[in-house]
Amino acid sequence: MSLKPFKSIGIGVAFSPNLKANLFEAARLSLFFNSKLVLIHVGNSSEEKKQRLSSILKPFEKENLSYDIVFKTGNPVDVILTTSEEEKIDLLVLGALQREGFLKYYLGSIARKITRRSKCSILLLIKPSVERVRCEHIVVNGLKDPRTEQTITTAFYVAKQLEAEKITIVEEIKKEAIAIHIDDNKSLRKASIIKERIKLRENFRVNQIISHIPETYTSNISIKLQAIFGKQGYSIGHYAQITRADLLVMNAPKKMTFWDRLFPHDIEHILTELPTDVLILQ
C-alpha cells in the first residue's frame, strides 16, 4: 500500500510580513510530500509580484520544487475556494493570527470561512518559520467515526514524511457514557470499572485501525493511546496544548448549520482558539 494523500498543495498568498515564512513552510511541505505547490493571490497579476515570489522561492529551486502562481480578482474566500477546486488542490495552507498581547492564536474571518467551506484538507499554521522547526509530536483524534481510520492512517503518513518521533491517538469519550451519579464509594468504584471497560474497548478499536496501516509508517515511531472523558473538540485541543504537541490532526467537520455555529462543538472549539498547528482532513 502506497500513501500519497497530498498531490497538490495550495496556499493563499498575501504580501504581508509573514509572506516569506508562509512560503517557506508551504515549499518545505511540498518537498516532504512530493507535491506540486500552487500559490493563490487574490489580486491582479504583475511582473513585480511574480519576481518577488520567485525570489523568495529561489532557495528551493535546487530541490526541484514545482510550483504555479494563480492570480485572480474577487472575494478572497470565493477566489481561494474556487481556485482550490479548479487546481484540484488536496491540502490548503492557511495562516492564523496571534491575538494582540496574548500568546493565543485564532482564525481571522476569511480563514474561518474558508475552513468551514473547503472541500479539501486544511493546514492551519500558527507560527510559520523561515527556519524549519521540526515536528516531533503529533496528536490525532481517535473518536468512533467512519472517517477516523483514514484520518489516523494519514496522520501516520504525515509523521513518516516529517520524521516525527511520537503519535498520540486521543479517544474522546463523552461523560454521558458513564451515566452514573457518584455520591459514595460504591458508585465511585462502579464508575471506575465502567471507565476502565470503555478504555479497553476503545483501545482495542484503535489498535485494530493501526494494524491495518503498513508497517513502514508505524515502525520507528512511539505510539500512545490516550482516552479522555470530556467534551469532543475541546478535550483534544486542551490535551494537544498541555502536551505541547507540534501538530493536531482532526476529521473535517460535517456540514454545519446555523445552530452548530451558535452552539460550538467538535472542530469549532479548535477553531476558536488554536492550541497548535492543526491539520483538518477531508
N, C-alpha and C positions, 0 to 999 in steps of 0.2 A: 504493500500500500504506500502510495506516494502522496504527500500532502503539499498543496500549494494554493492556499485559500486567497492570497492577495496577488493576483497577476498584475493589477494596476492600482497605484496609489495616487490619490488626488490631494491637493492642498490649496486652500483659498489664500491667495497672495495679496496682502495689503502692504503698501510701502510704509510700514510702521517701524518703531525702534527694534521690534523683535524679528524683523524680516530675516536677517542672516541666521539667527538661531533657529527659527522655524524651518527655513530651507535646509539647513544642515541636518536637522533631525529627520526631515522627510527624505532627504537624499540618502542618509545612512540606512533608514528603514528599507528604502527601495533596493539598496545593495544587499542588505541582510536577507530580504525576502525574494531577491532576484526578480524585482517588479519594475514595470515602466512607471515613471513619475509624470504626473500631469499637473502643471501649475495653472490655477484658475484665477484670473484677475478680472474683477468687476470694474470695467472702465475701458477707455479707448486704447488701441494699440499705438505704440510709438517705438522708434528705434532706441531712444534713450532708455525706456523701460526694459526692452529686450536686452540691451547691452549690460544694464545693471544686474539683471537676473543671471545672465550668462557669466558675468564677472564673479558673482557670489558662488556659483556652482562650479567654477573652473577647477578647484582642487579635486573634484570628483571625476573629472574627465579621464584621468589616467586609470580609473577603476571601471571605465566604460559605462558610466551612468547614462541611461536612456531617458530623456525627458522631452515633453512638448509643453508649449505655452498656449493657453487659450485666453483670448481677450473677448469680453462680451459685456455690453452695457445693459443696465436694467436693475431691477430689485435684487439686492445681494443674495437673499435667501433663495429666490426663484432661479437666479443665474447659476448658483453653485449646485442646487439640486438637479436642474435640468442638464447642466453640463456633466455632472456625475453620471447621469443615466446615459447620455449620448456617448460619453467616452468609456462606458462600461467599467467604471471605477468600482473596485471591490472594497477599498479602505479609504476613508476620507479623514484627513488630519485637521483638527481644529485646535486653536489655542484658547486657553481660559485666561481670565483676568484676576489679578490679585486685588482684594478689597483694600482700599486705602487705609494704611495704618495697622492692618491685620495680616498675619501670615495664613490667610484663608483664601481659597480660590473659588470663583463662581463663574458661571457662563454668562456672557452678555446675551442680550435678547436675540441677536442674529444667530449665534451659535446654538442657543437653546432651541430655536425654531427649526434649525437645520437638523439637530439631533433627533427631535421628535418626528420629523417628517421623512428623514432619509431612508432610502431602500437599501443602502449599502452599510457596511460596518463603519463605525466611527471611533477614532482615537482622539481623546481629549488630553492635551498636554498642559500641565500647569506651570512647568518651569523648563521651557526649551533652552537648550545649551549649545553653543558653538563647539565646545569640547564635549566629547562623549562621556556621559555619566552612565556607568554600566547598570543594567537591570539585573538585580541579584535575586529578588524575592517577588514572586507572582502569586496573587490571591485570586481564586476563581470561584464563581458560585457553583454549588453542587445541588441546588434545590431540585425537587422532583418536578420535572417538566420535560415534554417531548424534545425540546431543543437543547437540553443540558448536555447530552452526550457529545453533540457536535461542538458545543462551547468548550467543554473540558478537553476534547481532542485538539482543538485549535490552540488552546492555551499551552498544551504541551509542545505543539509545533513552534509557537512563538518563543517559548522558553529555550527550545533547542537552538533556534536561529540566533537568539540574542545571548546565548550562553549563560542563562540564568542558573543559579545554584539550587533554588528551592521553589516548590509549588505547594501552596496550601489550598485545599479544596474545602470550602466552607458550606456546611449543610445548615441552612437557616430553617429552623423548626418553629412554627407558631406556638406560642404559650398555651393556646387552647387545646393543643394536642395532649396535654397532661390532664386537663379538666378535673382537677381535684382541689378542693378548698383546704388549704393547710392551716390547721388550728391546734394540732397536738403532735406528739412524737410519732404516733401511729400513722397519721395522714402524711407526715413528712417522709417516713420510711417508704410508704406506698408510692408517693410521688417520685422518690429517688429511684425506686425499682422501675417504674414506668419510663422515667428519663433514660435509664441505662438500656432498657429494651429498645427504645426508639433509636438511641445512638447506635446500637449494634445493627439494627435493621438498616439504618441509613448508611453506615459504613459498608455493609455488605453490598448494598445497591451501588455505591460509588466505586467500590473495588471491582465490581462486575464491569463497569464502564471502563476503568483503567485497563482491565485485562484484554479489552478489545483494541487497545491502542498499540501500534507497532512498537516493539521493544527499543528500536532506535531512538524513539522520542521519550521513553520513560526511564532508560538507563542513565546512569551517571547524574541523577538529579534527586535531591531529597524530597520526598513526598509526605505530606502531613494531611490527615483528615481532621477537621475541626467542626464539631456540632455546636450550634449556638441556638438557644431558645430566645426568641425575640421578634421584633418587627422586621419583616423582609425589606431589604434595601438598606434600612438604617443600620441593622446589626452588622452586616458585612462591610458596610462603609466604615463604621466605627472600628471594626476589627482591623481592616486594612490600614487605618490611621494609626492605631496604637502599636501595631507591629511594624510600622514604618515600611510597608510594602512599597515596591517601586512601580507596580502595575496591578490594577484591579480589572479583572475580566468578567463581563456580565452578559447575560442574554439580552438581546434587544427587547424593548418594551412592546407589548401588544398594542394594537391601535387604541389610542387613548381618547376618551370622551371629555366633555367639559367637566364632568364630576370627578374624573381622575385627577385633573389639574387642581380642582377646588380642594380635594382631599388627597394630598400626595401619598403615594405608596411606591414600593419597589424602587424602580430606577429613578423616580422623581426625587427621592431622598438623596440619591447620589448627585443628581444634577443641581440640587440646591446648594450643596457645599462639597466640593470635590475633595476627597481625602488624599488622593494621589493621582497619577496619570490613570485614565480609565479607558479601557477598550470595550466597546459595546458591539457585540457580534450579531449580525443578521443571519 
